[in-house]
Amino acid sequence: MKKFEVKVNGTAYSVEVEEVGAPASAPAAAPAAAPVAAPAPAAAPSAGETAVAAPMPGTIVSVAVKAGDAVKKGQVLVVFEAMKMEQEVVAPADGTVVAVNVMQGNSVDTGSVLLTLR
């Protein structure tokens, strides 16, 4: 067994890790840190709707549309900051914004649904 200290969001956890190939007689240790829950997935879009997702983790800088807005393919919908660079998320097709799931200042993970188009 090897002991490590791992920091998650500023909180330190002490964990023990068993090496692969360790003798079978070695007892398995209980996890020392509580597992981190994954974020709840966004509801799947209805038929005819398209979910527009974050391509990478980041922080929302601005939201350029609201529910009910008509958008054109290539129009900027959301601007977010990732790795100290601003990235634009654009409409994949013409449509109408059904729902906006983020607002300025939100942190998002890769695949987080930012908004839904119909």
Buried (B, 14 or more C-beta within 10 A) or exposed (E): EEEEEEEEEEEEBEEEEEEEEEEEEEEEEEEEBEEEEEEEEBEEBEEEBBBBBBBEBBEBBBBBBEEEBEBEEEBBBBBBEBEEEEBBBBBBEEBBBBBBBBEEEBEBEEBBBBBBBE
